[in-house]
Amino acid sequence: MAGTVERKLGEIGIVVPTPASPVANYVGFVRSGSLLVVSGQLCFGGDGKLVAKGKLGAGVSIEAGTKAAQACAVNLIAQVKQAVGDLDRVVRVVRLGGFINSAPDFVDGPKVMNGASDLMVAAFGDKGRHARSTIGVAALPLDAAVEVEGLFEVS
């Protein structure tokens, strides 16, 4: 039976997937006390393919990047669900860190990251408001357009 957070996500057409397994020597999340650190999640969609590949400002639009950031957020939420079982146990989304695969002159990374931030607020309400960093990078694994990591307080 889905809790409040999963019902909210369902109302906007989002089903929480089974999280992807790590592809290198790390784990998807680490819990220490009430803090849950979720490793960076790429922008895989429900079909297992990247929502957007390439560089923002050099072939990837802000709109496509925003959708990619939202997909990363869905994948973060999937890791949280695996870690704690019930998304209603999230006390607070503490921080998101966004990595935007960017052309050297691309300065709209924060607009792209709103895709992830907006989803956290839609899912968790005021508990989804968080601190955030957005960094433009020269490359990401698999040429993904966006990667997002997260820090959550859980009960």
ZAGUNU-469118 format. One record per atom (N, C-alpha, C): x, y, z; residue in three letters. Coordinates in steps of 0.05 Angstrom, whole numbers, plus 5000, padded with zeros to 4 digits. Each point is the difference from the previous one (the first is absolute). Layout:
+------+------+------+-------+
!   xx !   yy !   zz ! lumlo !
+------+------+------+-------+
!    X !    Y !    Z !   ala !
...
+------+------+------+-------+
//
This chain:
+------+------+------+-------+
!   xx !   yy !   zz ! lumlo !
+------+------+------+-------+
! 5017 ! 4976 ! 5000 !   met !
! 4983 ! 5024 ! 5000 !   met !
! 5018 ! 5025 ! 5000 !   met !
! 4995 ! 5018 ! 4981 !   ala !
! 5016 ! 5024 ! 4998 !   ala !
! 4993 ! 5020 ! 5021 !   ala !
! 5021 ! 5014 ! 5010 !   gly !
! 4996 ! 5021 ! 5020 !   gly !
! 4993 ! 5026 ! 4986 !   gly !
! 4999 ! 5021 ! 5016 !   thr !
! 4993 ! 5027 ! 4991 !   thr !
! 5018 ! 5009 ! 4977 !   thr !
! 5026 ! 4997 ! 5004 !   val !
! 5019 ! 5010 ! 4980 !   val !
! 4997 ! 4985 ! 4974 !   val !
! 4997 ! 4974 ! 5001 !   glu !
! 4997 ! 4985 ! 4975 !   glu !
! 4974 ! 5007 ! 4986 !   glu !
! 4979 ! 5005 ! 5016 !   arg !
! 4974 ! 5008 ! 4988 !   arg !
! 5003 ! 5027 ! 4986 !   arg !
! 5015 ! 5019 ! 5012 !   lys !
! 5004 ! 5026 ! 4988 !   lys !
! 5015 ! 4996 ! 4973 !   lys !
! 5021 ! 4984 ! 5001 !   leu !
! 5015 ! 4995 ! 4975 !   leu !
! 4982 ! 4987 ! 4979 !   leu !
! 4984 ! 4981 ! 5008 !   gly !
! 4981 ! 4987 ! 4981 !   gly !
! 4981 ! 5019 ! 4987 !   gly !
! 4991 ! 5020 ! 5016 !   glu !
! 4982 ! 5021 ! 4990 !   glu !
! 5012 ! 5016 ! 4977 !   glu !
! 5027 ! 5002 ! 5000 !   ile !
! 5013 ! 5015 ! 4979 !   ile !
! 5013 ! 4981 ! 4980 !   ile !
! 4992 ! 4975 ! 5001 !   gly !
! 5008 ! 4981 ! 4979 !   gly !
! 5027 ! 4987 ! 5005 !   gly !
! 5010 ! 5000 ! 5024 !   ile !
! 5027 ! 4989 ! 5006 !   ile !
! 4997 ! 4975 ! 5017 !   ile !
! 5011 ! 4978 ! 4990 !   val !
! 5001 ! 4975 ! 5015 !   val !
! 5029 ! 4996 ! 5009 !   val !
! 5004 ! 4995 ! 5025 !   val !
! 5027 ! 4996 ! 5011 !   val !
! 5011 ! 4974 ! 4990 !   val !
! 5022 ! 5001 ! 4985 !   pro !
! 5011 ! 4975 ! 4989 !   pro !
! 5017 ! 4985 ! 5020 !   pro !
! 5008 ! 4976 ! 4992 !   thr !
! 5021 ! 4985 ! 5015 !   thr !
! 5026 ! 5014 ! 4994 !   thr !
! 5016 ! 5007 ! 5020 !   pro !
! 5024 ! 5015 ! 4994 !   pro !
! 5021 ! 4983 ! 4985 !   pro !
! 5016 ! 5014 ! 4984 !   ala !
! 5021 ! 4987 ! 4985 !   ala !
! 5022 ! 4991 ! 5020 !   ala !
! 5013 ! 4979 ! 4993 !   ser !
! 5023 ! 4991 ! 5016 !   ser !
! 5025 ! 5016 ! 4993 !   ser !
! 5017 ! 5006 ! 5019 !   pro !
! 5025 ! 5014 ! 4993 !   pro !
! 5016 ! 4985 ! 4979 !   pro !
! 5014 ! 5015 ! 4984 !   val !
! 5016 ! 4988 ! 4978 !   val !
! 5030 ! 5000 ! 5006 !   val !
! 5007 ! 5009 ! 5024 !   ala !
! 5029 ! 5001 ! 5008 !   ala !
! 5002 ! 4994 ! 5030 !   ala !
! 5022 ! 5006 ! 5012 !   asn !
! 5005 ! 4993 ! 5028 !   asn !
! 4989 ! 5020 ! 5019 !   asn !
! 4973 ! 5001 ! 5002 !   tyr !
! 4987 ! 5018 ! 5019 !   tyr !
! 4972 ! 4988 ! 5005 !   tyr !
! 4986 ! 5012 ! 5019 !   val !
! 4972 ! 4991 ! 5006 !   val !
! 4981 ! 5023 ! 4993 !   val !
! 4975 ! 4993 ! 4996 !   gly !
! 4980 ! 5020 ! 4992 !   gly !
! 4994 ! 5021 ! 5021 !   gly !
! 5003 ! 4991 ! 5025 !   phe !
! 4994 ! 5018 ! 5023 !   phe !
! 5015 ! 4990 ! 5024 !   phe !
! 5004 ! 5019 ! 5019 !   val !
! 5012 ! 4994 ! 5026 !   val !
! 4983 ! 5014 ! 5021 !   val !
! 4992 ! 4985 ! 5020 !   arg !
! 4985 ! 5013 ! 5022 !   arg !
! 5018 ! 5001 ! 5025 !   arg !
! 5001 ! 5024 ! 5012 !   ser !
! 5014 ! 5004 ! 5025 !   ser !
! 4981 ! 5014 ! 5019 !   ser !
! 4990 ! 4986 ! 5020 !   gly !
! 4980 ! 5011 ! 5017 !   gly !
! 4975 ! 5008 ! 4985 !   gly !
! 4992 ! 5025 ! 5002 !   ser !
! 4976 ! 5008 ! 4985 !   ser !
! 5006 ! 5013 ! 4973 !   ser !
! 5026 ! 5000 ! 4993 !   leu !
! 5007 ! 5011 ! 4974 !   leu !
! 5004 ! 4978 ! 4979 !   leu !
! 4989 ! 5005 ! 4976 !   leu !
! 5003 ! 4981 ! 4978 !   leu !
! 5013 ! 5015 ! 4977 !   leu !
! 5023 ! 4991 ! 4992 !   val !
! 5015 ! 5012 ! 4977 !   val !
! 4995 ! 4982 ! 4977 !   val !
! 4989 ! 5011 ! 4978 !   val !
! 4995 ! 4985 ! 4976 !   val !
! 5020 ! 5007 ! 4978 !   val !
! 5013 ! 4980 ! 4990 !   ser !
! 5020 ! 5004 ! 4979 !   ser !
! 4988 ! 5014 ! 4975 !   ser !
! 5016 ! 5013 ! 4985 !   gly !
! 4991 ! 5013 ! 4976 !   gly !
! 4985 ! 4981 ! 4982 !   gly !
! 4977 ! 5010 ! 4990 !   gln !
! 4982 ! 4984 ! 4983 !   gln !
! 5000 ! 5013 ! 4972 !   gln !
! 5004 ! 4984 ! 4980 !   leu !
! 4999 ! 5010 ! 4972 !   leu !
! 4970 ! 5002 ! 4992 !   leu !
! 4996 ! 5012 ! 4977 !   cys !
! 4973 ! 5007 ! 4990 !   cys !
! 4988 ! 4977 ! 4984 !   cys !
! 4999 ! 4976 ! 5012 !   phe !
! 4987 ! 4978 ! 4986 !   phe !
! 4970 ! 5003 ! 5004 !   phe !
! 4986 ! 4995 ! 4978 !   gly !
! 4970 ! 5000 ! 5001 !   gly !
! 4990 ! 4972 ! 5006 !   gly !
! 4974 ! 4997 ! 5000 !   gly !
! 4987 ! 4975 ! 5006 !   gly !
! 5007 ! 4978 ! 4980 !   gly !
! 5009 ! 5008 ! 4976 !   asp !
! 5007 ! 4980 ! 4980 !   asp !
! 5029 ! 4991 ! 5002 !   asp !
! 5015 ! 5010 ! 5020 !   gly !
! 5027 ! 4993 ! 5004 !   gly !
! 5020 ! 5015 ! 4983 !   gly !
! 4990 ! 5019 ! 4984 !   lys !
! 5017 ! 5016 ! 4983 !   lys !
! 5003 ! 5028 ! 5011 !   lys !
! 5022 ! 5013 ! 4993 !   leu !
! 5004 ! 5028 ! 5010 !   leu !
! 4979 ! 5018 ! 4988 !   leu !
! 4989 ! 5017 ! 5017 !   val !
! 4980 ! 5019 ! 4991 !   val !
! 5013 ! 5021 ! 4982 !   val !
! 5025 ! 5007 ! 5005 !   ala !
! 5014 ! 5020 ! 4983 !   ala !
! 5030 ! 4993 ! 5002 !   ala !
! 5013 ! 5000 ! 4976 !   lys !
! 5028 ! 4996 ! 4998 !   lys !
! 5013 ! 5025 ! 4988 !   lys !
! 5025 ! 5005 ! 5008 !   gly !
! 5014 ! 5022 ! 4989 !   gly !
! 5002 ! 5024 ! 5018 !   gly !
! 5008 ! 5022 ! 4988 !   lys !
! 5006 ! 5025 ! 5015 !   lys !
! 4977 ! 5020 ! 4998 !   lys !
! 4994 ! 5011 ! 5023 !   leu !
! 4981 ! 5023 ! 5001 !   leu !
! 5015 ! 5024 ! 4987 !   leu !
! 4986 ! 5014 ! 4984 !   gly !
! 5013 ! 5023 ! 4986 !   gly !
! 5014 ! 4992 ! 4975 !   gly !
! 5000 ! 4974 ! 4993 !   ala !
! 5013 ! 4990 ! 4975 !   ala !
! 4985 ! 4976 ! 4991 !   ala !
! 4974 ! 5004 ! 4994 !   gly !
! 4984 ! 4979 ! 4989 !   gly !
! 4977 ! 4991 ! 5019 !   gly !
! 5003 ! 5003 ! 5026 !   val !
! 4979 ! 4992 ! 5018 !   val !
! 4987 ! 5026 ! 5010 !   val !
! 4974 ! 5001 ! 4997 !   ser !
! 4985 ! 5024 ! 5009 !   ser !
! 4996 ! 5001 ! 5030 !   ser !
! 4993 ! 5024 ! 5010 !   ile !
! 4994 ! 5002 ! 5028 !   ile !
! 4976 ! 4983 ! 5007 !   ile !
! 4980 ! 4999 ! 4983 !   glu !
! 4976 ! 4984 ! 5005 !   glu !
! 5008 ! 4970 ! 5002 !   glu !
! 5016 ! 4990 ! 4982 !   ala !
! 5009 ! 4972 ! 5001 !   ala !
! 5017 ! 4995 ! 5025 !   ala !
! 5016 ! 5019 ! 5007 !   gly !
! 5017 ! 4998 ! 5025 !   gly !
! 4983 ! 4999 ! 5025 !   gly !
! 4979 ! 5016 ! 5000 !   thr !
! 4981 ! 5001 ! 5023 !   thr !
! 4986 ! 4973 ! 5003 !   thr !
! 4992 ! 4988 ! 4978 !   lys !
! 4988 ! 4973 ! 5001 !   lys !
! 5020 ! 4980 ! 5010 !   lys !
! 5025 ! 5003 ! 4991 !   ala !
! 5021 ! 4982 ! 5009 !   ala !
! 5005 ! 5003 ! 5030 !   ala !
! 5000 ! 5024 ! 5011 !   ala !
! 5003 ! 5004 ! 5028 !   ala !
! 4977 ! 4988 ! 5016 !   ala !
! 4976 ! 5002 ! 4989 !   gln !
! 4977 ! 4988 ! 5013 !   gln !
! 5003 ! 4969 ! 5001 !   gln !
! 5010 ! 4989 ! 4978 !   ala !
! 5005 ! 4971 ! 5000 !   ala !
! 5021 ! 4992 ! 5021 !   ala !
! 5020 ! 5016 ! 5003 !   cys !
! 5020 ! 4995 ! 5022 !   cys !
! 4986 ! 5000 ! 5027 !   cys !
! 4982 ! 5020 ! 5004 !   ala !
! 4986 ! 5001 ! 5026 !   ala !
! 4983 ! 4976 ! 5005 !   ala !
! 4987 ! 4990 ! 4979 !   val !
! 4984 ! 4975 ! 5003 !   val !
! 5018 ! 4977 ! 5008 !   val !
! 5024 ! 4999 ! 4989 !   asn !
! 5019 ! 4979 ! 5007 !   asn !
! 5011 ! 5003 ! 5028 !   asn !
! 5003 ! 5025 ! 5009 !   leu !
! 5008 ! 5005 ! 5028 !   leu !
! 4978 ! 4989 ! 5019 !   leu !
! 4975 ! 5007 ! 4993 !   ile !
! 4977 ! 4991 ! 5016 !   ile !
! 4999 ! 4970 ! 5001 !   ile !
! 5006 ! 4987 ! 4978 !   ala !
! 5000 ! 4971 ! 5000 !   ala !
! 5021 ! 4989 ! 5019 !   ala !
! 5023 ! 5012 ! 5001 !   gln !
! 5021 ! 4991 ! 5019 !   gln !
! 4991 ! 5005 ! 5029 !   gln !
! 4987 ! 5022 ! 5005 !   val !
! 4989 ! 5006 ! 5027 !   val !
! 4980 ! 4979 ! 5008 !   val !
! 4982 ! 4993 ! 4982 !   lys !
! 4980 ! 4980 ! 5006 !   lys !
! 5013 ! 4973 ! 5006 !   lys !
! 5021 ! 4993 ! 4985 !   gln !
! 5013 ! 4975 ! 5005 !   gln !
! 5014 ! 5001 ! 5028 !   gln !
! 5010 ! 5023 ! 5007 !   ala !
! 5014 ! 5003 ! 5026 !   ala !
! 4982 ! 4998 ! 5024 !   ala !
! 4976 ! 5013 ! 4998 !   val !
! 4983 ! 5003 ! 5024 !   val !
! 4973 ! 4986 ! 4998 !   val !
! 4994 ! 4990 ! 4976 !   gly !
! 4975 ! 4985 ! 4996 !   gly !
! 4975 ! 5017 ! 4994 !   gly !
! 4997 ! 5022 ! 5013 !   asp !
! 4977 ! 5017 ! 4998 !   asp !
! 5008 ! 5029 ! 4997 !   asp !
! 4993 ! 5013 ! 4978 !   leu !
! 5009 ! 5027 ! 4995 !   leu !
! 4988 ! 5020 ! 5020 !   leu !
! 4979 ! 4992 ! 5014 !   asp !
! 4989 ! 5017 ! 5021 !   asp !
! 5019 ! 5003 ! 5024 !   asp !
! 5021 ! 4984 ! 5000 !   arg !
! 5020 ! 5002 ! 5021 !   arg !
! 5021 ! 5021 ! 4995 !   arg !
! 4998 ! 5014 ! 4978 !   val !
! 5018 ! 5023 ! 4994 !   val !
! 4991 ! 5023 ! 5018 !   val !
! 5018 ! 5009 ! 5017 !   val !
! 4995 ! 5022 ! 5018 !   val !
! 5005 ! 5026 ! 4985 !   val !
! 5021 ! 5000 ! 4983 !   arg !
! 5009 ! 5024 ! 4986 !   arg !
! 5018 ! 4992 ! 4977 !   arg !
! 4996 ! 5013 ! 4977 !   val !
! 5020 ! 5000 ! 4979 !   val !
! 5020 ! 5022 ! 5008 !   val !
! 5024 ! 4992 ! 5007 !   val !
! 5019 ! 5019 ! 5011 !   val !
! 5015 ! 5015 ! 4978 !   val !
! 5010 ! 4985 ! 4980 !   arg !
! 5017 ! 5012 ! 4980 !   arg !
! 4999 ! 4984 ! 4974 !   arg !
! 5002 ! 5014 ! 4978 !   leu !
! 5004 ! 4987 ! 4974 !   leu !
! 5025 ! 5012 ! 4988 !   leu !
! 5016 ! 4984 ! 4987 !   gly !
! 5023 ! 5009 ! 4985 !   gly !
! 4996 ! 4992 ! 4971 !   gly !
! 5001 ! 5020 ! 4982 !   gly !
! 4996 ! 4994 ! 4972 !   gly !
! 5025 ! 5004 ! 4983 !   gly !
! 5004 ! 4982 ! 4982 !   phe !
! 5023 ! 5001 ! 4982 !   phe !
! 4988 ! 5002 ! 4972 !   phe !
! 5006 ! 5021 ! 4986 !   ile !
! 4988 ! 5006 ! 4974 !   ile !
! 5022 ! 4997 ! 4979 !   ile !
! 4997 ! 4982 ! 4981 !   asn !
! 5019 ! 4996 ! 4979 !   asn !
! 4997 ! 5025 ! 4982 !   asn !
! 5020 ! 5018 ! 5001 !   ser !
! 4996 ! 5027 ! 4989 !   ser !
! 5021 ! 5008 ! 4979 !   ser !
! 4991 ! 5014 ! 4980 !   ala !
! 5019 ! 5015 ! 4983 !   ala !
! 5014 ! 5021 ! 5017 !   ala !
! 5024 ! 5008 ! 4993 !   pro !
! 5015 ! 5019 ! 5016 !   pro !
! 4986 ! 5026 ! 5007 !   pro !
! 4982 ! 5009 ! 4982 !   asp !
! 4987 ! 5026 ! 5005 !   asp !
! 4971 ! 4996 ! 5010 !   asp !
! 4992 ! 4976 ! 5008 !   phe !
! 4973 ! 4996 ! 5009 !   phe !
! 4997 ! 5009 ! 5029 !   phe !
! 4982 ! 5018 ! 5005 !   val !
! 4997 ! 5012 ! 5027 !   val !
! 4972 ! 4995 ! 5013 !   val !
! 4984 ! 4984 ! 4987 !   asp !
! 4973 ! 4996 ! 5010 !   asp !
! 4996 ! 4973 ! 5014 !   asp !
! 5021 ! 4990 ! 5012 !   gly !
! 4998 ! 4975 ! 5016 !   gly !
! 4979 ! 5001 ! 5021 !   gly !
! 4997 ! 5023 ! 5015 !   pro !
! 4979 ! 5001 ! 5020 !   pro !
! 4972 ! 4996 ! 4989 !   pro !
! 4995 ! 5010 ! 4976 !   lys !
! 4974 ! 4995 ! 4987 !   lys !
! 4995 ! 4970 ! 4995 !   lys !
! 5021 ! 4987 ! 4991 !   val !
! 4999 ! 4971 ! 4995 !   val !
! 4994 ! 4985 ! 5026 !   val !
! 5014 ! 5007 ! 5021 !   met !
! 4997 ! 4986 ! 5026 !   met !
! 4972 ! 5005 ! 5012 !   met !
! 4986 ! 5020 ! 4991 !   asn !
! 4973 ! 5003 ! 5011 !   asn !
! 4982 ! 4976 ! 4994 !   asn !
! 5007 ! 4985 ! 4979 !   gly !
! 4985 ! 4975 ! 4995 !   gly !
! 5001 ! 4981 ! 5023 !   gly !
! 5023 ! 4997 ! 5013 !   ala !
! 5003 ! 4983 ! 5023 !   ala !
! 4988 ! 5013 ! 5025 !   ala !
! 5005 ! 5026 ! 5004 !   ser !
! 4990 ! 5014 ! 5024 !   ser !
! 4970 ! 5001 ! 5000 !   ser !
! 4988 ! 5006 ! 4977 !   asp !
! 4971 ! 5002 ! 4998 !   asp !
! 4987 ! 4973 ! 5007 !   asp !
! 5012 ! 4978 ! 4991 !   leu !
! 4988 ! 4974 ! 5006 !   leu !
! 5002 ! 4994 ! 5030 !   leu !
! 5022 ! 5007 ! 5013 !   met !
! 5002 ! 4995 ! 5029 !   met !
! 4978 ! 5015 ! 5015 !   met !
! 4994 ! 5025 ! 4992 !   val !
! 4979 ! 5015 ! 5013 !   val !
! 4973 ! 4989 ! 4993 !   val !
! 4996 ! 4991 ! 4976 !   ala !
! 4974 ! 4988 ! 4992 !   ala !
! 4995 ! 4974 ! 5016 !   ala !
! 5021 ! 4985 ! 5005 !   ala !
! 4997 ! 4974 ! 5014 !   ala !
! 4998 ! 5003 ! 5030 !   ala !
! 5017 ! 5018 ! 5011 !   phe !
! 5003 ! 5001 ! 5029 !   phe !
! 4988 ! 5026 ! 5013 !   phe !
! 4990 ! 5018 ! 4983 !   gly !
! 4989 ! 5025 ! 5011 !   gly !
! 5022 ! 5017 ! 5012 !   gly !
! 4995 ! 5014 ! 5021 !   asp !
! 5020 ! 5017 ! 5013 !   asp !
! 5024 ! 4984 ! 5009 !   asp !
! 4997 ! 4975 ! 5006 !   lys !
! 5023 ! 4983 ! 5008 !   lys !
! 5019 ! 4995 ! 4977 !   lys !
! 4991 ! 5006 ! 4976 !   gly !
! 5016 ! 4997 ! 4976 !   gly !
! 5017 ! 5024 ! 4993 !   gly !
! 4996 ! 5022 ! 5014 !   arg !
! 5016 ! 5024 ! 4995 !   arg !
! 5028 ! 4995 ! 5011 !   arg !
! 5020 ! 5006 ! 4985 !   his !
! 5027 ! 4991 ! 5007 !   his !
! 5021 ! 5020 ! 4992 !   his !
! 5024 ! 4997 ! 5011 !   ala !
! 5024 ! 5014 ! 4991 !   ala !
! 5009 ! 4987 ! 4974 !   ala !
! 5015 ! 5014 ! 4984 !   arg !
! 5007 ! 4989 ! 4974 !   arg !
! 5026 ! 5013 ! 4989 !   arg !
! 5015 ! 4983 ! 4986 !   ser !
! 5023 ! 5010 ! 4984 !   ser !
! 4996 ! 4989 ! 4972 !   ser !
! 5007 ! 5017 ! 4980 !   thr !
! 4999 ! 4992 ! 4972 !   thr !
! 5027 ! 5006 ! 4988 !   thr !
! 5012 ! 4980 ! 4988 !   ile !
! 5027 ! 5003 ! 4989 !   ile !
! 5000 ! 4991 ! 4971 !   ile !
! 5011 ! 5017 ! 4982 !   gly !
! 5004 ! 4992 ! 4972 !   gly !
! 5025 ! 4983 ! 4998 !   gly !
! 4999 ! 4978 ! 4986 !   val !
! 5023 ! 4982 ! 4998 !   val !
! 5006 ! 4995 ! 4970 !   val !
! 5025 ! 4991 ! 4995 !   ala !
! 5008 ! 4995 ! 4972 !   ala !
! 4989 ! 4974 ! 4989 !   ala !
! 4994 ! 4981 ! 5018 !   ala !
! 4990 ! 4974 ! 4990 !   ala !
! 4987 ! 4985 ! 5023 !   ala !
! 4981 ! 4982 ! 4994 !   leu !
! 4988 ! 4982 ! 5019 !   leu !
! 5000 ! 4972 ! 4989 !   leu !
! 4998 ! 4980 ! 5017 !   pro !
! 5000 ! 4972 ! 4990 !   pro !
! 4978 ! 4996 ! 4979 !   pro !
! 5006 ! 4985 ! 4980 !   leu !
! 4982 ! 4993 ! 4977 !   leu !
! 4991 ! 5024 ! 4984 !   leu !
! 5014 ! 5022 ! 5004 !   asp !
! 4993 ! 5026 ! 4987 !   asp !
! 4972 ! 5009 ! 5009 !   asp !
! 4992 ! 4993 ! 5025 !   ala !
! 4975 ! 5009 ! 5011 !   ala !
! 5000 ! 5031 ! 5001 !   ala !
! 4977 ! 5012 ! 4997 !   ala !
! 4998 ! 5029 ! 5001 !   ala !
! 5000 ! 5010 ! 5029 !   ala !
! 4990 ! 4983 ! 5019 !   val !
! 4997 ! 5009 ! 5028 !   val !
! 5005 ! 4977 ! 5018 !   val !
! 5011 ! 5006 ! 5024 !   glu !
! 5003 ! 4981 ! 5022 !   glu !
! 4993 ! 5016 ! 5025 !   glu !
! 4985 ! 4987 ! 5019 !   val !
! 4992 ! 5014 ! 5024 !   val !
! 5005 ! 4981 ! 5024 !   val !
! 5012 ! 5010 ! 5021 !   glu !
! 5003 ! 4986 ! 5025 !   glu !
! 4983 ! 5013 ! 5022 !   glu !
! 4995 ! 4985 ! 5022 !   gly !
! 4982 ! 5012 ! 5020 !   gly !
! 5008 ! 4992 ! 5028 !   gly !
! 4991 ! 5017 ! 5019 !   leu !
! 5003 ! 4995 ! 5029 !   leu !
! 4972 ! 5003 ! 5012 !   leu !
! 4991 ! 4980 ! 5015 !   phe !
! 4973 ! 4999 ! 5011 !   phe !
! 5001 ! 4995 ! 5030 !   phe !
! 4983 ! 5012 ! 5015 !   glu !
! 4996 ! 4992 ! 5028 !   glu !
! 4976 ! 4981 ! 5000 !   glu !
! 5003 ! 4977 ! 5013 !   val !
! 4979 ! 4979 ! 5001 !   val !
! 4996 ! 4991 ! 5028 !   val !
! 4976 ! 4989 ! 5004 !   ser !
! 4994 ! 4989 ! 5027 !   ser !
! 5002 ! 4970 ! 5000 !   ser !
+------+------+------+-------+
//
